[in-house]
């Protein structure tokens, strides 16, 4: 008998056994007519395979595919299968994928029915202690097909996830080699992934922490500052203090002028961004047609039990085929409250909880890099627990990636503060975010300059993200670090229009903790890129290097020097009030004017760039709150100095920003 004939006989065997058993997965409508139709199709195929000249039996329906025949034999109704078939054509998926991700089919019941048809054992949960951590085990996180289970007191088993389109081949194999059935079992994809995550957790978390440092130590913040950087900084500070003590009449004004000039240069990029820009004319959105790729969405969660319901609801609003969506909710394994809250929601099939084993450092980038091993998508997006992304953000990102050059590795969506009218703190925070995400970053993108990414709503080409080593587990502002590392390695980042809504901190303590962590991470990033300034300049080019120093270094300098600028202004005012104007040296007057320009200019540019990027409704909601900008800058300076000290005492500490569910969820449908 030929292989085709054996397959036809096998198809008849398992279709008949399913029909006789009358097994129907929950949530589907099965009838004897449906099962009979699937049985007749398989018999027609067997007859045609045995005798090509024979005429198949006349049926009112067209001949079904292997998947259709199998699903009908499993007890699914013809209208349901037809509906899923239409979806599979539209989304470029298999019929089985659409069935499994439609939201009404229980995976345990589905694969359990297949197991009963083949008279094989079904394993709903795999004990990870029975799975060995062998090479290439992590491939089963992406495409879970099979895993070997080693029992203590009996022969090993191979737990497989059969494809419905190939059940006839499996049946033919078991008919030819019946002894194979003794070592086979049926399981589910989620059971294999859960076992593999647990089995390789210790090895995987060690790799996550050490891989970037082992491969490219020059990119890692694991070493806070090199010996050369420490010696150079110490020599500069010591020499400057000594020189000012020896020749104060010359060195003090010179130091004053140098610091004021550095402060002014830090404002240059924002001055440029606040000038009238030639806006790119966006063509009408052309969302991708035809089959869409798998898209991975990752969210790192820690102590977010109160946010999980809102988060899942917001992610479910994303417009993307569920069979092509891979949502990974990444939690710390010892954060049982968040994990149990997620499990209580009975998440849809395209959601997966990834538990990261406890390991220093306890940071968000470590958790994301750990979960990267299981990312199935061609593209990957990162969100935070409180995010409300635009429903079409994935569609826009996919469309942009498809028309962009291959070196465009990341797309940054704009972040918009929704609670800007809560108090003065959230109002000025909203102005700051508007200046950054709707003013500065789009300008940098237009001019092909490096983008320090925001910590959320980043969209990546997954293979490039893996190639560059993922996120640095030791950098507490992993987003800015990754954006600059991508630029150093020849990749580029651009911006999107579909936004993500967030809530700003409304408590001063929470804001200070978050801002201290940000400044500490920017200090880490600046130190990493200045370890070998010549090599960094060669990799980034003159424009990119200058933009980096003005953006990251300038932001740090302006925050750290802001109180000193106020002291300089106070000294200048005192001298103007106590000494005749004609007797004051020209250099004193010039420095006083420069200091006033620095402070007043920084406030004005901040407001112009931020409020100028907002729509009218946002400006009206801000109201009088912009008056708090001077105090906001002073608070930022306090956080910067605190971060400088914390970089010395506790460099890898991640200050968790607590979140609360939005009281008034905002409909997120506009584009910026």
Buried (B, 14 or more C-beta within 10 A) or exposed (E): EEEBBBBBBBBBBBBBBBBEEEBBBEBBEBEEEBBBBBBBBBBBBBBBBBEEEEEEEEEEEEEBBBBBBBBBBBBBBBEBBEBBBEBBEEBBBBBBBBBBBBEEBBBBBBBBBBBBBBEBBBBEEBEBEBBEBEEEBBEBBBEBEEBBBEEEEEEEBEBBBBBBBBBBBBBBBBBEEEEEBEEBBBBBBBBBBBBBBBBBBEEBBEBBBEBBBEEBEBBBBBBBBBEEBEEEEEEEEEEBEEBBEEEEEEBEBBBBBEBBEBBBBBBBBBBBBBEEEEEEEEEEEEEBEEEBBBBBBBBBBBBBBBBBBBBBEBBBBBEBBBBBBBBBBBBBBEBEBBBEBBEEBEBBBBBBBBBBBEBEBBBBBBBBBBBBBBBBBBBBBBBBBBBBBBBBBBBBBBBBBEEBEEEBBBBBBBBBBBBBBBBBBBBBBBBBBBBBBBBBBBBBBBEBBBBBBBBBBBBBBBEBBBEBBBBBBBBBBBBBBBBBBBBBBEBBBBBBBBBBBBBBBBEEEBBBBBBBBBBBBBBBBBBBBBBBEEEBBEBBBEEBBBBBBBBBBBBBBBBBBBBBBBEBBEBBEEBBEEEEEEEBEEEBBEBBEBBBBBBEBBBBBBBBBBBBBBEEEBBEBBEEBBEBBBEBBEBBBBBBBBBBEBBEEEBBBBBBBBBEBBEEEEEBEEBB
